[in-house]
Amino acid sequence: MYALQVYNDEMKSWKDAEDENAPLPEPVVIFEKYRARLLPISALPILQNHPNIESIALSSTEAIVIDSKIAKTFKKHPKIEEDVYHDEFSMDTSENIENGPLHTSFVSLSKLKARNGHETEEDLAGFECVEFFDCNPIDISEAMSLEAKIRKTPPFDNEKPMPIIISTKSSKKLLPSIVWKIIDPSQKLTGITRILGIACDETRNQVVKLNGAFPAQNYPNETQEFRATYQIKRAICSQKRRDPGEVVVDIKWCQGSASEFLAQPPNSAVCTVKVDLGWADTRFFRDVEMYGEVMFILSLADVLANPQEDIKFITKNPETLRAELDELIQEGSRKDEVFGVTAGELEITEKLWKILYKSANIEQAADLLRIFFTALNFGSISSRVHYNNRSRLAQLIHSSKSGNFRIPRLEKLNTVEMIMEIGTEYLRRKLIQDFSTKIQLSQEELEMTMANCEREIRKKFEEAESRAIAILPIAMSLATIEEFVTMINKNSERRIPEIARKIIAEHVASTIAQLGQPKFNFKFEQRLEISSLSSTIFQSRRPAVWRCETRKSQGKRQVARLMTCLNLEMPLEEANEIVNSQRPAIRELAAVAGENSEEARKIPVKSDSDYTVSHTIFSYY
């Protein structure tokens, strides 16, 4: 078992390595010809769609996954060149064939292969998958022999019971095709997953037949659960997005039929909205520049805590900065706000931040600060600052008015701290203003929350760094609540402030728990009634995954669990190829007719055939 854990760690390091030519780690081999890995069941295609893996009663939520040691060319995570986002599972009803359903659902296989480099995140449903699961399935007949061998001679001395899952394939590339064989002797459980084909009358009949192995007259105690998962934003890696986030709406209900594919949820259904911001995924930020400023301030705080770290400036036209600074100084010499500046107005330190933020390096930033300080020393700046500006630069501006000003030394860390402080003050005010105007949360409430966050962070960091880091959870909370604002309908908008408070509390706690980590995880889940969501979510999208689970029992004894699942994308490559070979000829007709011709427009759209149907049975003996 230790060898499996070591292999997992080596594979993770290999995938994270920048070197594309790094050698692939040697796998753990059993019976001289099979690869073994220790993987969470939630990472396995189709099985991961089970509504509650823990309820299956397997001996562990991890499993030993066995396949052939003869590996195909394994690719690291795909890297999308363009950082462009599209609604992947949307169905445009436009009459324009270029942007209509034919373009999405009936695009030719040659075009899909041509765009297999993943330049964009368009809907590849029914033909391709953004990233296939790494497995080398073995022939089903060989898998049956292997299962007998494993039962007779277990390949591992387990400290604890562990389910074994064998990756299999059809010997003649026919459907149905068995893709998973599950063995768990300690729990007296076996399982089998079949790929049935595309969603059509034939696969519906197969589902009815498979479920008929456990007839209602013999097993009267039956419960069903239906779920549909809509992917609003998908977690797809790119060169600019190494740790992508996602937005998922998961809907659950309990009435229907397993053979009624893609049945719509009733109004009584309950949904869970899951928002995972990932890390450095700019799709979640309406104000991308503000997000860049937050990340820059965090990098400055990291330099103060670790002086050996390099400063990563975001260069934006550094040659114009001197002229911008001269203009700012001239503007400051004309203003003398007797009563200070208004809450929504940028004051001089904030305008200076906007200039310094665009510096090419710390030397240029120090030179610009020196020029500004010289103007202060000569009394050329009469502008006032916000009353609650706690930056050292604000104190120096006050000192210049009383004649007690001295130009500070601009060493590296001193310069970094000054820049970070004025950026922190600017972002604090901007975030509070955005929450007040967009989400209707009071300024006092947010200031108290940020003060409490700072107090906890000061247990590990200095005051200036703590004030800067405390911005992060508030910025991430704004990005999260804005996702809910776009999804909740007008009749339920009154709930937004309540949800915002929950988000802020969770993200603040998450930030404090993850202090010292190079990356932060910000995830939030909220249960809502389906009636509170905007209808456009369901009108413009179709579910990425639809499934029905049926539980059979005799008295108190559980007998079987049956799951019918429809996937728009099938991450098992060999199964995907078999299903694609049996897609309706209507796609070929569309290609022959010509995508822009009148004939193509008349061809009916069979969107259900974009789905791949699978069926899983867990039997208890």
N, C-alpha and C positions, 0 to 999 in steps of 0.2 A: 504494500500500500504506500509505503514511503517513496518508492521509486515513481509511482504515479504522480504524487504531489511534486516531486522534483521536476518531472517532465512538464507538468503544468506551469511551473515557475519559469522554466527555460523557454517554453513557447511564448509566454507573456513577454519576457525580455526580448525575444526575437522579434515579436510583432511591434514592440515599442521602439526597437532600434532604428536609427536613421539610415543605417547602411543597408541598401537594398540587396547587396551581395552577401550578406551575413549567412553563414551555413545554417541549414535547418537542423534543429536538435534531433538527436537519435531517439526514436520512440521506444516505449516499453513493449517488448514482444513476448507473446505467450504461445505455447505449442508450436514455436518456430516460424509461424506464418501469419499471426494475427497481431494487430496493434491494439493496445489497451490504454484507455484514458479515464481519468476521474473527472466527471463533469456534473454540474448541477442539472437536474432534470428540466429546470426552467429554461435552460439554454438549448434544448433539443427541439428542432422543428416539429410542429404538430402537437407534440406532448406539452409544449410550453403554452399552448392555447387552452389547456384544461383550466376550468374556472378556479379550482382549488387543489393544487397538487398534494398538499398535506392530507387532504381528506381521502386520497386514494388508499391510504394505509400501507404505503410502501415502507420498507424498513429504514429508509433514509431519503432525504431530499436530493442527495447526490447518487450517482450511479456509475458503475464501471461500464464504459461504452467500448464495444469491441467491433473492429472492422478489419479489412485487409491491411497489411503493412506496406503493400505496394501502392505508393502514393502517386497521385497525379501531380502536375506542377501546381504547387500551392502558392497562392497570391496573398500578399498582405491586404489589409483593408483597402478597398478602392478609394482613390482620391479624386474627387470631382474637381475638374479644372475651374469651371465657372461657379461662382458663389451666388447662384440664382435659385430662387425658390418658386416652385409652382405647386398648386393644389393637386397632389399626385392622384388622388382617387376621385377627382371631380368628373362629372359627366355634363359637358356643355351641350345644351340643346339647340345651339345655333344652327341655322340653315347652312352656314358656310362650312363646306365639307372639310376645309383645311383645319378648322378649329373645332369641328363637331365630333360626334361619336365615332365616325369612321376613322378619324385621325387618331383617336385614343384607343379604341377597341379593335379596330380592323387594320391597323398599320401592318404592312408586310414584314415578314421575317427578315428579309434582306436589310430593310431599313433599321430594324431593331438591332441586327448584328452590327450595322454601320455605326450606330450610336451606343454600342456596348461599352465605349470608353467612359460613359457616365458624365458627359459634359454638362448635362442638366439633370434635374430630378423629376423628369416627366414620368407619367404613369406607364409602367412596363408590364401591367397586369396581363396575365394569361400567357405570356411568352418568356419573359426574362425575370431576373431577380437582381436587386442591387448588389447583394452579397450572398453567395451560396455557403451553406454550412460545410465545414471541412469533414468529409467522411469518404471512405472507400468501401462501399457496400459489397458484401459477399453474396454469392448465389444462394437462394433460399434452401435448396437441397443440402448444400454444404452447411448452412446455418443450422439445420435440423440435427445434423451429425455433431456439430460443435456444441449445441445445447446439451445433447446426451453426454458428451465428453465432459462438459463443465459440471454437470450434475454428479457425474461419477468421480471426477478428479478436479475439485475446485482449484483454479490457478493461483489463488492468493490466500494467504493465512490472514483472514480479517480479524482485527480486534473487535469489530462490531459488524453485524449483518449489513450487507450492501446489495441492492438490486443490480442485476446485470442486464444490459440492453445490447442486442446485436443488430448492427446495421445490415440490412439485407436488400436484395433486388430480385426482380423476376428474371429467370434464366432466358426467356425468349422475348423479353421486352414487351410483354402483354399486360393488359389490365384485366382484373384488379392485380395490383402488385404489392406484396408485403414489404414494408420498409423498416419496421421495428419489430423485434421479438424481445419481450420483456420476461425476465425470470427473477423471482424473489422467493426462494424456497422457505426462508424463515417466516414469511408472512402467508405461506400457502397461496401464492398469487401468481398468475401468468397473464401476459398481455400480448396483444398483436395489433399492429397498425397497418391498414391497407390504404393504398391510393386507388380510388375507384375510377377517376377520370374527370371530365368536365361536368359542370352542373347541367343535367338534362334529365329527360324522363327515364332513361336507362339507369342512371346512377341513383335516381330516386327509388326505383324498384329494387335496386341492390341494397339500399339502406333499409327498406322495409323487410327484405329477406333476412338480412343480418340481424336486425332487431327481433325478427320472428323466432330466432333461436331461443329466445326467452319469452314464450307466449304469456299473455296476461292471465290466462286461466290457471297456469302453473305458478306464476309469480304475481299475485294480485297487488302486492305492495309496490307501487311505482311512483317515483317523483321525477319531475323534469325541471331543467333549468336552461333557459335560452340566454345567449349573450351575443351582442354585436359590438365590435370595436371599430370606431372611426378614428383614423389618424389625421389629425388636423395639421400637425407638423411632424415630419418623420426624422428619425435619428439616422442621418446619412452623413458619413465622413467626407471631408474634402480637404484640400490643401490649406484652406483658410479656416477649416472647421474640424479640428482633430478630435474634439470631445463634444459631439453634437447633442442638443437637447431634443425634446419631443413634447407634443401635446396630444393627449389621447382622451377620447370620450368613450367610456365603457358602459354599455347599457345592459341591464339585467331584467328578465321577466320570467314567468313560470307557466304560461299557458300557450299551447300550440302543438304542432306535430313536427317530429324530426324530419319527415319527408317533405315538409313544406319549406323548401329552401328559401332563404333570404326573407322570411316572414318579418313584417314590420313590428316593432314593439308597440304595445298598447299605451294609452296615455297614463296608465297607472305605473308604468315602468320607472325604475330608479336608475339613475346614471351616476357614474363617478368620473369626474374630470381630473385628469392627472397632468400636471405641468412640471416638466423636468427641464431646467434651463441649460443643462450641460455646463460647458465652460468655454468662454470666448465665442459663443454662438450669437452673432450679431442679428440673426433673424428675429430675436425676441425684443429688440430695442428699437422703439420708434425714433428715439434721438440717438443715432449711432455715435455722433460726436461726443455726447455726454458719457456714453459708455466707455469710449476711448479715454476720456479724462479720468474716469473712475479707475480704470486699469493702470493708467499712468501714475496716479497718486499712490495706488497700492505698490507699484514698483519702487517709488521713492521711499515709502515706508519700509520696504524690504531692504533697501540700501542703507537706511539709517540703522536697522537692526543688524545688518550684515555688511559692514563697510567694504568688504572685499568684492561685493557684487558689482557688476557693471550697470551703469544707468542707461536704460533703453528709451531714448528720446524718439518722439514721432515727428520726423522732419516734415514741415509744411512751409515751403517758400521762405527759408531762413534769410534770404538776401533782402527781403522787404521789411524785416522786423525792426531795423533801426529807424526807418522812416515812420513806421507805425508808432514806435516809442516816442519819437520827437513830436508827433501829432498829439499823442496822449498827454505829454508834458505841457504842450502849448494849451491844450484844452483844460488841463488842471489849473493852469495859471489864470484862466479867465473865470473860473467858478469859485464861488465861496458860499456854499449852502449854509446859511445861518442856522437853520433848523435841522441840518443833517440831510440824508438822502431817504427817499421813500423806500418801502419794503421791496417793491418790485423793480427798482431801478438798479442797474449795475453801477457800483461805485468804483473808485479809481484802482483799488487793489484787485478787484475782479477783472477789470479791463487789462490790468498789467498781467494777470494770470493768463488771459487769452493770448497775450503776446509771448510770454515765457514758455507756455505749453508747446509752442511751435518751434522752439529752438532746435538747432542741429545737434548741440552737445552741451555739456555742463559749462564749458569755457564761454561759449556765446551767451548762455543764460547769465553767468556771473558778470560779463561785460555789460549786458543790458541793465542788470540790477545796479551796477556801479554808476552808470549814467543817471539812472533814476535817483539814486541816493545823492549824487552831486546836485541835481536839481532841488532836492529837498533841503540840502545844506545851504543853498543860496536863497531859500525861501521862494522858489519859483512855483511851488505847488500849494494851492490854497484849498483844494478839495477836501471835503470831509468824508468820513467812512461810516458804515453802519454802527450803531451804538453797541451791538453785541459781537462785533468782529474781534475775535480773540487772537488774531495773528500778531506776530512780532512786528510785521511791517505796519499794521494799523497803529501799534504803539509808537513806532518811529515817526509816523505822520503826525500824531498828536504832539510828540516831542518837538518836531520841527516848528510847530506853531508857538511853542513856549520858549524857544531859544535854547533848549537843552539837547539838541540833536548832535549825535556823533555817528559818523559813517562806520558801520560794523565791518568786521573782517569777513571777507567773502572766501573762506576756505571751502573745500568741497562739501563737507557734511553740513556746514553752516548754510551754504547756498541751497543745498537740497532741502533742508528743513524749512527755509523761508518759502521756497517755491511750493512745497507740499502744504504748508499752512494756508497760504492764500487760495490755493486750489480747493482745499478742504472747506474753507469758509464759503467759497462760491457755490460748491456743489451742495453743501448743507442747505443753503437758502433756496437753491433751485429745486431740490427734491421736496422740501417742505412746501414750497409754493405749488409744485405740480400735484402733490397729494391733496392740498387744500382746494385747488380749483377743479381737479378732475375727479377726485374720489370723495371729496367733502369730509376729510378728516381735519381736525383742528390743529393749528400750529403748536399749541401748548402740548397736546397729546404726543405729537411726533417728537418734539424737543425733549420731553420726558423720557420717551422710549430710547432715543439716541443717547441721552445722558446715562441711563441705566446700562446700556450696551457698552459705552465707554468705560464705565466703572468696572465692569467685569473684564474687559480687555486689558485694563491697566494692571491687572494681576500678573500679566506676562510681558507687557510692553510699556514704554514710556508714554507720557501724556500726549505728546504731539502725534506719535504713531497711532495711539489708541483712538484719538479723535478722527484720524484719517480712515482707519480700518472700519470704524463704526458707520461709515457711509455705505460700505458694501452691501450689508443686508437690506438697507432701505432702498438702494438702487435696484437690487434684485427683486425686492417686493413690488416695486412699481412695475417692473417688467412682467411679473407674474400676474398681478391684478389686471393689467391691461389685456392679457389674454382672456380673462373672464369677462371683461367689459365687452369684448368683441363677440362673445358667445351667448351672453345672457340677454333675453329679450326685454323690451321696455317695461313690461308689467312686473318684472322681477328686479329692476335696477335698484330698488330700495335695499336689497341684500348686499350690494357691493361694498359699502363701508364695513359691514360685519365680516365679510370674507376677507377684506383687506387687513383688518386687525388680526385675524387668525394667521394670515400669510406673514405679516411682520413679526409676530411672536415666534413662529416656527423658524423663519430665516435668521432672526437674531440668535435664537438658541443654537441653530445649526452653525452659524459663524463662530460662536464662542467655543463650540465643541471641536471645530476643525482648525483652530488657531495653530499656526506653524506649518500647515500643509501647503504644498505648492499650488494646489487647486482646491476649489471648494465645490461641494455638491449642494444644489438648491432644488429641492423637490417639494411638491405640495399636492395634496389630494383633497377634493371636496365633493361630497355627495349632494346631488341636486335632483329635484323632480324633473322629468323630461319636459314637462310643460313650461319650465322656466328657461329653457334653452331656445335660442333663435331657430326658427324653422329653416333658415338658409343653410344650416349645418347639414341637414339631411336632404335638402333639395338639390344641393350642388355636389354632394359626395355620396359614395356608396361605401359600405363597411369594408375595411381591409380584411377582417376576419369575422365570420358568422359561425356560431356553433350551438349545438344542442347536446346536453348531457342527460342521459336517462339512467336512473339508479333502480336496480331490481333487488328485491329482498324477499325472504321467506321468514315471516315472523320478525324476530330481531336480527336474524343472520343476513348479512349482506351477501348477495350471490354474484352480481355483476354490475359493472358501470360501462355504459356505452356512449361514446362521443362521436357525433357527426360534425365535421368541421369543413367549412368552405374558406379557402384562402385565395386572395387575389394574386399573391406571389407565393411560389413554392420554393423554399430554400434548399430542397434536396435536388441536386442537379440532374441525376440520372432519372429520377421520377418525373422531373419537370420536362425532360426531353421526350419521354414516352407520352405524356399527356399532350404536349405540343404537337406531336405527330398525328394526334387524333382530333385536333381542333376542327371546327366545321369548315367545309369547303367554301363557305360563304366568304371567307377572307380572301381566298384565291380568286373568287368571282369578282370581288371588289377591286383586286389588283389588276385583273384582266380588263375589267370595264373601264378602268382609269379613275383615279381618285377625284378628278374634277368634272367627270362626265355626268350627264343626266341619268345614265343607267346606274351609276354607283349610288346616286342619291336615292334611287328607288329601292335599293337592296335593304331589307329590314335589318335592324340592329338587334343582335341577340347578346345582350350584355351579360346575361347569366353564364354564358359559356366562357367568360373570362375567368371564372372561378374553378379551382381544382378541389374536388371533393375527396375527403379522407374519412376513414371510419376506424375507431379504436375501441377494442373490447378488453376490459380487465375482468378476469374471472377468478373467483375465490373458491378454493376447494378445501 
